[in-house]
Structures are given as structure tokens and as C-alpha cells.
Amino acid sequence: MLFSWLRSVGRPGLLSLSCSNVATANAAKLQEQALEEKCILVNDQDQYTGSASKRDCHRVDPKGNIRLHRAFSVFLFNSAGDMLLQRRSVEKVHDMVGTHPYTDGWSDDRAPLSPTAVSHSSVGVRLPSGGEYPANPITFPDCYTNACCSHPLYDIEGEREELNALGIRRAAQRRLNYELGIPMAQARPENFHYITRIHYADRGDGTWGEHEIDYILFLQKDVDLKPNDSEVSEVRYIKRAGLDDTITKLDAPLTPWFRLILQHRLQLWWDNLHNLKQYENHKEIERF
């Protein structure tokens, strides 16, 4: 796939990744392998309860429940204070042929969706042409979101470390490198500003959804970008002053977590990039 620079990513602008109409077999294989990575299961107080595959963590069971797991969202700003927005690749779509979402021997230890956490999102998943995706889209493909949203993995011992959210920070470093090609040295664990945690849920299309304790991390730094086209189809830096106008003109939906953070907290935090300490809350979990 080819990178087509429309403007320098060092200032507000757009990096578009042009690609063929047919996803490569290798990309599909990587996405399928990623579904078997193990997430960290938690209760509604963010206490460890076990592990489960990404596939199982994003299935909606017959009662409407989704397994609660740990996640993070990185908001990346350059030195000028502009925020990176990414569009998730359409290759984040999986057919799941031969896999039924409710017949794989789940135990009954899933944390139910809290009524205060459930967001019946109007966010849809649509093709650029306006058509619908095939039966089982997961992980909100082709949606706009913040710089990076992912999970610490149970399989990686260092990402289970809870002190000072070190495991989360390590996972964020790993994923920024994988998704956006940011060199590890440019996004070290100590560079992330851990602000708070939010508990949210979204049942998506009723088959695949989200239910997460989401750690909010801010990173302000000029970084080198080399996006992974199996994960990201577009990145752009946007200015705080143009936020509302930019969002209303996007031609694809927002991910549910980004929409919630945008509605409730993002503008306040963005306006205080140089004084985020006052908004830190590591004791309580905000319920959206």
C-alpha cells in the first residue's frame, strides 16, 4: 500500500493511506490472530478476575452482556497542541464463518453491563458508499477515533503490572508503535500522562460490542508517523479551535468511546494540556 501525503503531519492536515479494494490475505491473517490475544478481565472496580480472548471479550451474549475488560485510549498532541485523529481501517472486519458467538463454553463469571455504563449508541458502521458492512463487523472498522485505542494483554507479563498504571503505559507504547509506527523511544511509558479511568459499554450491532474500564492517557510530543495500513486508513492533526467544525464534516461515524469522551471531558482536558495534574483521578472510575 502507498502513503499519500496531502500535508505534513507535523501540523494540522491529513495523511491518507491508499489501498487496493481487496484486503491482502496476510492482513486478514494478522487480524484473525489478534482476536486470539488475551485481554485482562476485571470487575467494575477494575480488579483482576481472569483473562479471555479479544474475540470473547467483544461478543454480546444472549442476555446482552459483554465481558468487562481493561483497555486504554491515547490522545496524542503535537507541540503546537493539535490533536491526532485516526480513521480505523476497513480491514478491521472479520467474517467469523463457522463461529457462533454463544456456543464456545463461556463461564458465567461475566460482569453484567451496569445501567449507568451502557450507552445505546447511534454510532453505526457504514461503508464510504453508504452501504452496510457484512454480518459481523467488530472493533468499529472505518470509524474515526483518537490516536490509539487498544488493550493491555494478559499474555505479556509486563502489561499486567498495575502500579502507576505501568502495564497500561507499556501497552500504549507497544500499540502506538504497531498502529502508527511511532518509534518506541519517542513514546516511553513515562511520557504518558495517566488522567483517569472510565467505565462504558456499547452493544454495537448486538453481536459485537464493547464493555471496558478505559484508561485515559495523554501524550504531547512531536513524533514520527508511519501508519500500519491494516489498522489505520487515515490520520490527521486537528486544531482545538476547529474541533466542532471538523467533527461535523467527517464522512464516517465516531467510535463510541471517542464520542463519549468528546461529549464529556475532551475539550476541558484539551484546554488544559499544560495543567492536566488538576484533573487526575486515579481513585475513582467515572461511569458513562
Residue pairs with C-beta under 8 A, 6 or more apart in sequence:
1 17
1 18
1 19
1 20
1 229
2 17
2 18
2 19
3 15
3 17
3 18
3 226
3 227
4 15
4 16
4 17
4 18
5 15
6 13
6 14
6 15
6 16
7 13
7 14
9 15
9 225
9 235
9 236
9 237
10 78
10 222
10 237
11 78
11 80
11 82
11 237
12 82
12 236
12 237
12 238
12 239
12 242
13 236
13 237
14 234
14 235
14 236
15 225
15 227
15 234
15 235
15 236
16 233
16 234
17 227
17 229
17 232
17 233
17 234
19 229
19 233
23 90
23 91
23 230
27 91
27 229
27 230
28 91
30 230
31 91
31 92
31 94
31 230
32 94
34 54
35 53
35 54
35 55
35 94
36 53
36 54
36 55
37 53
37 54
37 151
37 153
37 155
38 51
38 52
38 53
38 54
38 153
38 154
38 155
39 51
39 52
39 53
39 54
39 57
39 69
39 70
39 71
39 151
39 152
39 153
39 154
40 48
40 51
40 69
40 70
40 151
40 152
40 153
40 154
40 159
40 160
41 48
41 49
41 50
41 51
41 52
41 57
41 67
41 68
41 69
41 70
41 109
41 111
42 48
42 49
42 68
42 69
42 70
42 111
42 213
43 49
43 68
43 111
44 68
44 111
44 114
44 117
44 199
44 213
44 285
45 285
46 70
46 197
46 213
46 285
48 160
48 162
49 109
49 111
50 109
51 154
52 67
52 69
54 151
55 99
56 67
56 104
56 106
57 66
57 67
57 69
57 151
57 211
58 66
58 138
58 139
58 208
58 209
58 210
59 66
59 67
59 101
59 102
59 207
59 208
59 209
60 66
60 101
60 203
60 204
60 206
60 207
60 208
60 209
61 101
61 102
61 106
61 110
62 102
63 112
64 113
64 203
65 110
65 111
65 112
65 113
65 211
66 110
66 113
66 201
66 203
66 209
66 210
66 211
67 110
67 111
67 211
68 110
68 111
68 199
68 211
68 212
68 213
69 151
69 211
69 212
69 213
70 151
70 152
70 168
70 212
70 213
70 215
71 149
71 150
71 151
71 152
71 212
71 213
71 214
71 215
72 149
72 150
72 151
72 152
72 168
72 171
72 172
72 214
72 215
72 216
72 217
73 146
73 148
73 149
73 214
73 215
73 216
73 217
73 257
73 258
73 261
74 146
74 147
74 148
74 149
74 172
74 175
74 176
74 192
74 217
74 218
74 219
75 83
75 84
75 146
75 147
75 216
75 217
75 218
75 219
75 266
75 269
76 83
76 84
76 146
76 147
76 148
76 176
76 219
76 220
76 221
76 223
77 83
77 84
77 218
77 219
77 220
77 221
77 270
77 273
78 84
78 220
78 221
78 222
78 223
78 237
79 220
79 221
79 222
81 220
81 239
81 240
81 270
81 273
82 237
82 238
82 239
82 240
83 146
83 147
83 237
83 238
83 240
83 270
84 146
84 147
84 235
84 236
84 237
85 144
85 145
85 146
85 147
85 235
85 236
85 237
85 238
85 246
86 144
86 145
86 146
86 147
86 148
86 179
86 180
86 227
86 232
86 234
86 235
87 142
87 143
87 144
87 145
87 232
87 233
87 234
87 235
87 252
88 139
88 140
88 141
88 142
88 143
88 144
88 145
88 231
88 232
88 233
88 255
89 141
89 142
89 229
89 230
89 231
89 232
89 233
90 127
90 141
90 142
90 233
91 141
91 229
91 230
91 231
92 137
92 138
92 139
92 140
92 141
92 142
92 231
93 133
93 134
93 137
93 138
93 141
94 136
94 137
94 138
95 134
95 135
95 136
96 135
96 136
101 207
101 208
111 211
113 201
113 203
113 211
114 199
114 201
114 287
116 287
116 288
117 199
117 200
117 201
117 211
117 287
117 288
118 201
118 202
118 203
119 200
119 201
119 202
119 256
119 260
119 288
120 202
120 203
121 202
121 203
121 204
121 256
121 259
123 140
123 143
123 202
123 253
123 254
123 255
123 256
123 259
124 253
125 132
125 133
125 137
125 140
125 141
125 142
125 143
125 205
125 253
126 132
126 133
126 142
126 252
126 253
127 133
127 142
128 142
128 251
128 252
133 141
133 142
135 207
136 205
136 207
136 208
137 205
137 208
138 204
138 208
139 208
140 204
140 253
140 255
140 256
142 233
142 252
143 252
143 253
143 254
143 255
144 250
144 252
144 253
144 254
144 255
144 258
145 254
145 255
145 257
145 258
146 258
146 261
147 176
147 180
147 219
148 172
148 175
148 176
148 179
148 180
149 255
149 257
149 258
150 171
150 172
150 175
150 179
151 171
152 159
152 160
152 167
152 168
152 170
152 171
153 159
153 171
154 160
156 170
156 171
156 174
158 166
158 167
158 170
159 167
159 168
159 170
159 171
159 174
160 167
161 167
161 170
164 194
165 194
165 215
165 282
166 189
168 194
168 215
168 217
169 189
169 190
169 192
169 194
169 217
170 189
172 187
172 189
172 192
172 217
172 219
173 184
173 187
173 188
173 189
173 192
176 182
176 187
177 183
177 184
177 187
178 228
178 231
179 227
179 228
179 231
179 232
180 223
180 225
180 226
180 227
180 228
180 232
180 235
181 224
181 225
181 226
181 227
181 228
182 223
182 224
182 225
183 223
183 224
186 221
186 223
186 224
187 219
187 221
187 223
191 219
191 221
192 217
192 218
192 219
193 217
193 218
193 219
193 220
193 276
194 215
194 216
194 217
194 280
194 282
195 216
195 217
195 218
195 269
195 276
195 279
195 280
195 281
196 215
196 216
196 279
196 280
196 281
196 282
196 284
196 285
196 286
197 213
197 214
197 215
197 216
197 282
197 285
197 286
198 213
198 214
198 216
198 257
198 260
198 261
198 285
198 286
198 287
198 288
199 212
199 213
199 214
199 285
199 286
199 287
199 288
200 210
200 211
200 212
200 214
200 256
200 257
200 260
200 287
200 288
201 209
201 210
201 211
201 212
202 209
202 210
202 211
202 256
202 257
203 209
204 210
204 256
210 256
210 257
212 257
213 285
214 257
216 261
216 265
218 269
218 273
218 276
220 273
225 235
227 235
238 246
240 267
240 270
240 271
243 267
243 270
247 254
247 262
254 262
260 288
264 286
264 288
268 279
269 276
269 279
272 278
272 279
